[in-house]
């Protein structure tokens, strides 16, 4: 229990040094990684059942060469592809917002630095250092969150492309 209390104290101290924007970055990072894990879970679980059902429905067709069959194939692929690509745009938006929130934290911290300069005339180095800390920590946090999101997002996007291609390859128009 003491370890959890110490860890929580360290997190609260970090947030106090970095300013309130860190809470927004943490929330956005949580949402981003929730989306990444949800997509991975979907690709490893429910997608297999969906693809199997689509393949079974396609294989049950007597003919697969006519214009109508091509349109039905296209519709089947589109339905599954829509589910495969679900939330990928939202995930990309979260990744792009992380560094922007970090920059917002930088501006917030610099405003504090300028406020301290105006109030003290630049004589209070400790107060200036606190403002500079509030300016740099959110930038770092936003960049770290974005970098981690880029790796997760790349994994999910590649998996989505591969699954879309595999589905198209399996729905053959052979007879």
Secondary structure, DSSP 8 states (H G I E B T S, - for coil): -HHHHHHHHHHHHHHHHH-THHHHHHHHHHHHHHHHHHHHHHHHTHHHHHHHHHHHHHHT-S---SHHHHHHHHHHHHHHHHHHTTTHHHHHHHHHHHHHHHHHHHHHHHHHHHHHHHHHTT--HHHHHHHHHHHHHHHHHHHHHHHHHHHHHHHHHHHHHHHHHHHHHHS----
